[in-house]
Amino acid sequence: MIGNQSGRVQFDERGNAIWEWAVATGAYGREVSTERLQKLENPGLCLAEDAPTPSQRVKANPLGAVKGYNPYDSGKLAKPPAAPRKNLKKLSDWLKLKKQAAAKNEPDTE
């Protein structure tokens, strides 16, 4: 074996990177044994259960839209609150009443 090197990276016929194990000085092989895999195990490593989504990693920045845009410190910009909806039916009724009142207050020109 060569020093601390356990092998080298090579590329197969489709261009995918593969690992070739050092079996002797200058000799490499692609076969994997259980013994070699056990040497790679580290009991301190574990898989993370729930990684944060990209939107959860971004900090909120409510002043970003007020003080200006800084691409390095922009954060998640706050959206302005939506304007309250207007009741167009009530507006239409009010305009009809206003027209009726104006028609009653006009003197007849006969």
QUIQUI-V365118 format. One record per helix or strand of 3 or more residues. SS is the DSSP state (alpha for helix, beta for strand). FROM is the first residue (numbers start at 1). LEN is the number of residues. Records with the same first field share a line. If there is no record, write none. Layout:
SS->FROM-LEN, FROM-LEN
This chain:
beta->7-5, 17-8, 27-3
alpha->34-7, 54-4, 64-4, 88-18
